[in-house]
Every structure is written in C-alpha cells, then in structure tokens.
Amino acid sequence: MRIAIIGTGYVGLITGACLAEVGHQVICIDIDEVKIKALRAGKIPIYEPGLDEMVHRNVSVRRLAFSTSVDEGVDISEVIVIAVPTPPHTDGSVDLTYIERVAREIADSLKQYRVIVDKSTVPVKTGEKVADTIRRYNRAGVEFDVVSNPEFLREGSALTDLMEPDRIVIGCNSERALSIMKSVYAPFSAPIMVTDVNSAELIKHAANSFLALKISYINALSAICEASGADIDKVADGIGADKRIGRSFLNAGLGYGGSCFPKDVAAFISISEQIGEPFNLLKEVQRINRFQRVRFVRRLRDALWVLKEKRIAVWGLTFKPDTDDVRNSVALDLINDLIQEGARVAAYDPKGNEKVQKLNLCPGVHLASSALNAVQGAEALVLATEWPDFTSVDFAEVHRQMHTPIVFDGRNLLDPNTMRDLGFQYYSIGRPLSKASRNGPADRIIPIDLGIRSKYTRRKLRDEVAQRSR
Ligand code: UGA
C-alpha cells in the first residue's frame, strides 16, 4: 500500500521505517527542511537500536522516501498517518495545535477518498475534531475516514515493539477504512483489536497511565520495605508471579520519566477533569513519582550528612537505557537537586552526555568521559539509569578510585551482597542496607546464588574477590 506519514519525529520515523520494511511504499513528511535534507543524506536524527540499518535498507530499495510536501503525500498515498507532536500545556492539558494544522493541510490537498490515521497520542474525541476540521476546510466535499491507531512503542526496543506487537488497536467507524487498515497490518502476525475511535484514543492514555500506576505502586511499596526491613525485589517477585498482576513494570527505582508517562498521566488527569469525571487516583501516582526522588536525596543526605561541596558521581543521564533521550529524565532532576544543594557532581552516560552538554540541562555538572572517570575522588556514587553497561564496570577499580566507597543504586541494578563483599557501603531502593564487613572487602566468600540480575557481573565480581583474597 502507499502510505504517507506526516511528522518524522520518533514515532513517525520508526513507524515509516517498519511499514516500509514489511513491503509498503512509504513517504515520510516533515515541515523541517533541515531534517528532511539530513534524512535524504542518510543521517538519522535519533538513536534507536537497529533504526539506521532499517532506514538505509528501505531507502536503497526505494520503499522509503522523504519529503516536505503534505500535498505530495496526500496525492500519492491511500493512507495518511498523522504522527506530529502533542506537547503538554503548563497545566498538563494537551496542545493540539500541530494536529489541527495538519488536519487543515490534509483538507487542502484532499482530492479523492483517503484514510486519515491518527497515531499521535491525543485526548479522547480528537478524532471527531480532526474529521470536523477536514470536512470544514475541504470545500470539494471529498469522502474520507478518520481512524485512531495508537502506538505502543518503547524507546530502546521500538523496532521489536512495532514488528512484533502484543496487539494492534484500530479505532474505526467505517467498514471501508477498516478493510484498508487491515491491509496495512496484514504482514504483521499480531491480534487486531477493532474498536470505535473514542475507545482507541482512550486505550492509549489508559495503558500508559496504568503502567505508570504500576511503577508508583511498587515505589510506594519500596518505602514500606525500607521502613520495615523487607526486600522489594522479593515482594515484587512474590506478587508478580500471580498472572493477574504480572512481574513487568514492577521494578522499583527513582521513578518514571521520559516523554510519555509524565505527559500522558498529566493529560489523562486533565481530560478526566474536562469531561467531569476527575481521575484523582492518577494524582497520587504523580505524587509518589515525585516523592521517590525526594526520598532518595533525603537518604543520600542522611548518609553523607552535608551534601554541600561533596563530590558525587552520577552514572546515567537518559530517562532509561538504550536511548539518548534525556527528556523528563529523573537522573537530570536528581543531578540538579544535588547541584542546588552545593554538591560537586561528575556524571557519565553511555549515550546522553552530548545532549546534556548541548542543551546545558545541568548547569554546573562535570560530564566525564567514562564511568570510571566520573568516580575519581568521589565521596558517593549514584546510579540513576539502569544501563546494563554499568554492571560490567570493574568495581574493584571503582572502589580504588573513590574517596569513600558509598554507592546509592537508584535502579537496583547491582547485587547488595556482592557490593558489600567488595567493600562498599551500598544503598538501594526498598532493600536492606549492605555495609562492608569490618575485616575488609575480601573476607567473605560470595555465595553462588545471589539472585544478581547480571550473571556476568556476578562471575566477574566473584573472580575479583577471589583474586584479592589470594
Ligand atoms: C512508554 C510505554 O511503555 C510504551 O508502551 C508507549 O508506547 C510509550 O511510552 C509512548 O507512549 O510512546 P517509554 O516511555 O519509551 O514507553 O519507556 P518505558 O520503557 O515504558 O519506561 C518509562 C519509564 O518508566 C522509564 O523512566 C523507566 O525507567 C521507568 N520504569 C519502567 C520503572 O521505573 N520501572 C519499571 O518497572 C519500568
């Protein structure tokens, strides 16, 4: 099928590449001429594993092209996908200016029947407004249908999420549009769920808010674990083994961030208020998320006494691993909290340094060239993003480089017993504190089954301890 995607941001570009990959003829459109020029020259503006190769592969076989003209896209494509940003207003409601403008542009160019698909995350009833707008601005009275087809891509695993989705939601009020949408998704083997347009729009906000709620639930539980001496990982395993609950998105940490959850929870609260059914539960989800970081800094302050002038290393800047995206990153908020208190922060991230530097997102931070460089002379190390790379750092060397070997693991990435055996004072989220034993780092034999997340780290650290005791 011939498909036009309007908006080559994260969602638009990845959707375009994947639809071309399964055999469709795709044209990706953006008003940003510089971006389109760069894409035509083979430069991919975002980091997403596998995306570079997929774009180049499909451009080279001429299934994927780039343009700045909505007119051209609407002219040659049966399906027009809207994937433009829907940023938040300061009160949390959604700014729909870009969607409205694209609807008018489509109306101007519409000469024959087209399916207009909304993929941007929008408040319920936006589809109706898009249809009204196109009807109003298209004076020729051309037939069209508006469909809602929300995306469920996670940054860092977006290509797999799109190529092998759990489900495809098509919100559609017409048989003609539905049959075209089924052809678009025919190459995918996922179940297709057909709903009305309003329900599909709600599914997206409800799904993201529910996932955020799961994270806040486990984070609130982590505070109870800290106060009672229980272990949040064991509690999460225990409740997550119940299929009705599920273990995923029950990893306690510093809280959720990124360009989706904070924005979508706020938007859902705002929509619920607008339609007269305030969703107050979600306000508590937000509060717990904010407070998780505050609680963490408080514990750091308790351990170090005064933060002013303390040298603190922070590993992680991005809102999660496998992305260079630092939007609404809890790691950045945390660094700014520490700098505000007068701490001297050296930070390192495998992919995020450049953006933080370029946009000056943490004024006063020193961006280190490696994880080991960041910890030189540090009085505490904070792990703020769960990059797997951090599990393979040489922790014996980290211990040697630090001034005082105190580690605050904000993502429960490391194993408490192993850290203690290497001589660290190790704090994590919702797990008992691990203090180095009095006889020094190498006086203990690490038990085989530590339940550590990374087998590689466990083996590496065990070898290291064995070598030290020799
Ligand atoms: C999220 C959803 O997972 C996608 O399904 C959705 O399509 C996307 O938003 C969107 O609306 O476009 P994403 O923001 O890429 O995807 O990231 P997630 O993997 O969901 O993580 C979000 C945040 O939650 C991260 O800061 C992560 O560290 C945190 N998180 C996640 C936890 O703190 N604990 C967990 O157990 C899981």
Residues whose N, C-alpha, C, O or C-beta is under 5 A from the ligand:
A	BS01	UGA	E151 F152 L153 R154 E155 I215 F249 L250 N251 G253 G255 Y256 G257 G258 C260 F261 F319 K320
